[in-house]
Amino acid sequence: MRPGREHLAALVLGGLAVMAFAPFGYSPVMLGSLAGLFALWMKAATPYDGAKLGLWYGLGLFGVGVSWLFSSIYLFAEVLLPLAVLLTFGWIVYLALFVSAAGWMSVKFKSRPALTLLGLFPALWVLFELLRGMVFGGYPFLLVGVSHLHTWLDGYAPILGVWGLSWALALSAGALVLLFTKRTWILSSLVLAVLWTSGGMLQKVEWVEVSGKPIDIALLQGNVPQERKWLSDEFFPTLERYIGMTKMNLDADVIVWPETAVPAYFDVVHRGALRSFIADAKLLQKDILVGVIAGGRNSENYYNALINVGKVEDRYYKHHLVPFSEYFPFDSAFRFLSGLFEIPYATFSAGSADQQPIELGGHKAGLSICFEMAFGEELARQLPQAEYLVTVSNDAWFAHTLEPAQQLQDVQMRALELGREIARATNTGYTAVVGVDGRIKAEIEPYQEGVLRTEVQPYQGLTPYAQWQRLPIVLLIGLVLLFSLSGRLFKRKG
């Protein structure tokens, strides 16, 4: 398939869209990028042309936006260079196919410009974002709505989630195309004015309320390089580093170590290297949440876990695992790939989907690990019991790439959607506390050892999104698609 000028334009538009996300944050770029794609789809003659344009746009968006996958596969999983390139490109193509499918359907069912640009295109865009977030476990990274955090449109997040922002943004892009191509400035301007003004007004609504006093929390950032993390001669220095930081912050209500901060089985270190430390934590009744591997050795299953060593029965097992990293989907078909990856503990078991919040610092805390922070619907299961959220990650896999900043931006979106402050401890950064408005309250610089000593405020109540999750946006998109397709049918009959 030789790319024409339209395809190259779509590729560039997709690549430029990444500038709207963290760490860049040029949100207007996304509006222009989507508008450009919609304009190309309006000109496309056949559904196949629309699919090709969508594919090239997706290759640009994900080729730049998730290029960080290559570094983890090649540098740390030690896959041969040609295979690492092939695997990364294959994943990028898979993600781009969702945009391609949206393009095919958009061109197949387009009708009158106003109905298409204000109804069909935005609804189909969100539909395929939803599907990308669910198929084969889901991969809801680089959802376009995330790029408009801290704009007037983020007022929709507590009601419709990030999907609501994606829809509002896509609708805005459609209105812009309509404005500049059909000169229907009254309708386009009205849509833009109502959409953005309503979002701004919704920002002023307080969906949740404070619950008790703030919690004094210490979030540890050990800054252990991924290439050394699992080496045997790094084990004791790593433990000493985290124990030292913990001892200097024992007066905190809650202390949090990052994901797999202890690079070993908990059952082993419980009886050995951390025995006295855990005994002291129990004696002092301290809430010290430690990222570690639970199970193993004498067990068939082991888990990516968070354990409160001051009360070891309080623990959380990661539920939503990362495919081809923490487990191999369709095990019998893909098991041969496991021999190609040098990833420690690449066959984790999944914890229960219905784990309850645990008490930390006198308040119930909902827990999650790394990839799980991308799934707002799953986090919502811990509400309203959870008064704040704690998440941990090891972004050393993707050090000095776009991924750590992108993941922090997802954390900010979850805080806004769910109406809960989120405390995040990571190995190399970004370690931060995010407020219910989605803004960072406190953080420390990435790629350095340190402790973020700050406060996290518990909240009570539910946002509409936390209560209903995907249901409102699915109903909205369904109604819009029904109306758009009905309009096309009536036009044909006429």
N, C-alpha and C positions, 0 to 999 in steps of 0.2 A: 504494500500500500504506500504509494508515493505521496508525501504530504503536499497539498497545495497551499496557497497563501492563507486560505481560511483555516486550515488545520494548524499551520504554524502560528497564526494569530491566537487560536484556541490554546495551544501549548504555552505561549507566552502569557496569556491571561491567567491560566492556571498557576504557572510558576510565580507570577507577581502576587497572586492572592495570598501566598504565604507571608508576605510582608505585613498583612493585616493582623497576624497572630503574634503572640509573644515569641521572642523577646523584642520584636520590632514595634508592634502596636500601632501601625498606620491603618486604622480601621476603615477610613474612606476607600482604601484600595480595594477592599472586598466588594463594596457596593459597585464600584466601577467595573471590577472583574466579572461579577455576575451579570451586570447589565450588558457587558460586551458579549458574553456567552449567549444570553437570551436573544440579542440582536442577530447573532449568527444562526441560531436555531430558527428565528423568524424567516430568514432568507433561505434556509435549507429546503431543497426541492423534494427530497424523499426521506422517509424514516431512516434509511441506511446512512444518508448524509448526516442526519442528526446524531446517529450513534457514533459515527466517526469523529464528529466534532466533540462530542462528550468524552470519547476515549482520549483524544489529544489533550483536552482540558484536564482530565483526571491524571494523565501522565505528568503534566506540568505541576499540578497541585500536589500530588503525592510523591512525585519524583524529587521535588525539592523538600516538601514538608516532612516526609518520613525517611529521608536519606540517611538519618541517624541509625536506621536498622543495620546498615552495612557495617558500621564501626563495631557494633556488638557481635555480629556474626563473624566478621573477619579477624578483628583484633583480639576478642576475648573468647569466642567459641572455637577459634583456631581452625576455621574452615578454609580450604584452599581458595585462593583468590578467584579463579574462574567460577567456582561453585558459589562463593559468597555473592558475586555479582549476579549470577543467575537467580539465586534465591531471593535476593533483594528486588530485582527487576520483576520476578514472578509475582511477588506480593504487591508491588506497585500496580502492576497490570490488573491483578484481581480487584484492588480497590477502585481503579479507574473504570472497571466494567459497570459499577453501580451508576456512575455519571453517564456512561455510554447508554445504559438501559433507559435512564431518564431522558436522554436525548432522543432515543428512538421513539419512545411514547409521546414525547412533547411534539415532535414533528408529525407523527402519525395522527394525532388527535387535535392538532391546532385548528382554529376556526377564525372568527372575527378577532382582530388585534386586541381589543380591550378585554374580551373574555379570555383570550389566550394568555396575555401578559399579566393580567391581574388575577386570573383564576388558575388556569391549567399549569403554567410553568412553575409558579411558586409551590403549588400543591404537590406536583410530581417531584420537585427538588426535595422537599421535606420527606415525602414518602420513601424515597430511595436513601436518604440519610437514616431514616428509621430502620429500614431493612439492613443497611450496613451495620447498624448498631445492634442487630439481633442475629443475623445469619451466622451459623457456625460459632456461636458464642458471642459474636459481635466485636466490632472494632470502631468504636465511636470517637476516633481522634480526628481533629481538624474539621469538626462540624462548624459550618460557617457562622452560626449564631455566636460561638465563643468569641469570635473576632470583635463583636460589638458589646462586649462587657464594658461597663462604664460609659456607655452612651445612653441616650434617652430610651433606646429600645430595650435595655436590660430590665425595665419595669415589667416586662412580660414574663421574665424568668420565674418568679415565685408562683405564677399561675400556670404557665404552659411549659416550663422548663426550657432548656436550651433549644428545644425544637421550636418553641414559640418565637425565639429570637431569629432562628433560621428562616421561619416563615415570614416574619415581619421584614427581614432583610431582603429575602427573595421578592416579596411583594413590592418593596421600595425599588428594587432593581427593575422590575417589570414596569413600574410607573415611570421611571426615568426613560426607559426605551420608548414607551408610549408617548411621552412628552416630546422627545426629540425626533421621533420618526413620523408620528401621525399628527403632531401639533394639537393634540387634544389637551391643551394646557389646563383647562378647568377641571376635568376629571382627574388628571394626573396630580395636579397640585392639591386637590381636595384629599385624595388618597394619602399623599405624603404628609400633609398637614395633620390629618386625623390620626394617622398611624403613629407619627413621632410625638405629637402632643399628648396622645393618650398614654404612650409609654412613659413620658416624662411625669405625667400626673400619677401614674401607678407607682413610680419610685417613692412617692411620699407616703404610701400606705405602709403602716407598721403591722405586718402579718403575725409577728410573734412578740412575746414579752420576756423581760429579764426574769430569771429564776434564781434567786439567792445571790450570794456574794461571788466575786471573781475567784478563780482558782489560781494559785501560784504554781506555775509549771516550768519545768526545765527540760528543754529539748536538746538532745546531744547530737552533735555532728562530728563523727570521728575522723572523716576524711581519709579513709583507708583506700588506696588505689585498687581498682578491680584486679589488676594483674598480680597483686600481692595478697589479696584478701584471703584466698584459700590455701596459701602456702603454709606448710607446717611450722616453719620458723617465724611466721607472722602471728601465730595463734596467741601466744602469751603476751607479746607486746600489744596486740589489739585489746585483749581483755584488760590489761593494766591501764590502757588509755581510757577505756570506758569506766572502769571502776574508779579511777582517779577523778574523772569529771563528776561522777556520781557523788563521791564523798565530799566534794567541794560544794554540792548543792543539796545536801541531805535535809536542809530546812525547807525545801520546796514541798508543796502538797503532792505533786505528781512529777515523776521523772520518766522520760521516754527515751529509749534507745532505738536506733533505726532498724529497718528490715534486715534480718540475718546479721545483726551486729555481732552475735556470737556465731562464728563459722563452724558449728559442731552440733551434735545431738544434745538436746537439753537433758535427757536421761543420763548422759555420760558426764556432762559438766556439773550437773546437780550433785553427783556423788564425788566429783573430783575437783576440777579447777575453780568452780564457783561455789563449792560447798559452804565455806565460811561466810562468803558474801551473802548467799541466800539465807543462811541461818540468821545473820545480823538483820537482814531486811524483814524477816518474819518477827524477830524479837522486837524491833523498833516499830513494827506495823507500818512500814513505809510502802507506798504505792510506786513500785518501780517496774515499768512495763518494758520488757526486753524482747527484741526481735531475735528469734532462734529457730532451729529445726526441732520439731517435736516428733517423737516416735523413732522408728528406725532400729538398727541393731537387732533387737529381739522381736521386732514387729514387722508385719508385711507392709504396713502403711506408714508414711511419714508426711509431715505437714509443714508448710511455711506458716510459722506461728508467732503470736504475741502472747507472752506469759507474764502475769504480775508476780514477780518472784517474792513479793511480800505476802502473797496469798495464792500459791501455785495452782489451786483449782480454778482460779479466774484466768481463763485463757481464750484466745480466739484463733481459729484455724482458717487460713485463707480459703475462700470459697470459689472465687472466679479466677481460675488459673490462666496463665499465658500459654497459648498453644505453641508447640514446638520449642518451648523454653522450660516450662514447668510440667508439661505433660504432652503426650503425642495423641492428637485426635485420630479416630479411626485406627486404633492401635495396630491391628493386624496388617493394614495397608501401608502405614507409615513407620512402623517400628524400625525398618532398615535405616531410616534417617538418623536414628539416635546415635549410631556409630560414627556419624560424620561430625557430630558436635562434641566439643570438650566443655560441657556445661555441668558443673557440680549439681547433683541432686535434681536431674531433669525429669524425674518421674514422680512428682508430688501427687499425693491424694488430695481431693477437694474436701474442705470442711462442709458442714451443714449450711444450707441456705437460710436457715431460721435461727441463727445464733443470736442470743440476747445481749444487750449492752451490759457492761460490768461497771461496778462502782469504783471510781477513781477520784480521790480528793473530795469525797462526800457527795458526789453527783454521778449519775449514770452517764457513761461515755459509750458511744457507738464506735466500733473499731473497723478498720479496713487496712489493706496492705496493697500498696503500689497500684497496679492495673485496675483494681476495683474502684478507684476513685473516679474512673471514667463512666461509671454506671449509676446515675442518680436514682433510678428506680430501685436498684438493689439496696442502696444505702437507706432509702426511705423506709425499708422494712423495720429498721431499728427505731423509728420514730413512732409515737411521741415520747417513748420511754427515754431515749437518749437525749440528754440536755446539751451535750456538745459532742463533737466528733474528734477522734484521734486517728491519724493515718501515718503510716511509715513507708519508706521507700529506700531502695538502693539504686540511685541513678548513676552510680559510678560506671554501670554498663554503657552509659551514653554520655560520659563526661566530655565537656567542651563541644557539645552539639546543640541543636535546637530543642532536643527532647526535654531536658529538665525544666526549661522555662515554659514549654507547652504544657507539661504536666501540672506545674504550679497554677497556670491559668485555668486548667480544668478544676483544680481544687477551689479556686475562687468562684467558678460557676456553680459548683456544688453547694458552697456556703450560701450563695444568693438564692438558689432554687429551694433549698431545704430549710432556710431560716435557722441555721446552727453555725456557731463559730467552729472553726476547724484548726486543730493544732497538728502540724506536720513536722516529723523528724526524719531527716535523710542522712545518708552516709556522707555525701559530698555536696549536697545542696540541691534545691533550695529549701532550707529549713525556715518555717514561718508560722505565724498565726494569722488566720484570715477571719475578718468580721462578717456579720450577717448581711452586710451590704456588698460583699464580694471584694472588699478592699483589704489590702495587706495592713495589718495592725503593727506587726513587728517581724523582723527577719534578720538573718545574719548573712554575711557574704559567702558565696559558694566557694568550694575548693580550698577551704581552710578548716583546721580543727577549731571547734568552739562550742559554746553552750548558749542557746537562746533562753534567757531567763526572763519570763514575762508573765502576763495573766491571760487566762481564757475565761470568757463570761458564759455561764450556762443560760439557756433559754428554754421556754416552754411554749406549747401551742404548735399549730401546723400551718404551713403555707398551703394554698390550694394544690400546688404541684405535689407536695409531700403526701397529701391525702389521696389525690386521684391519679397521680403519676402520668402515664401516657394517654389515659382515656380521653381527656379534653382535646388534645391535639389530634388524636386519631379521628375523633368525631368531626372536628373542624375540617381537617383535610378531606375526610370522606364526603362531607357535605359540599365542599368547594369543588371536588372532582365530579360529583354527581351533577351539580349545577353546570359546570363547564361542559361536560359531555352531553348533557341534555340540550344545552344551547347549540351545540354542533349538530345534534340530531334534528332540532327544529329548523335550523338553517337549511339542511339538506331537503327536508320536506317542503320548505317554502320555495 
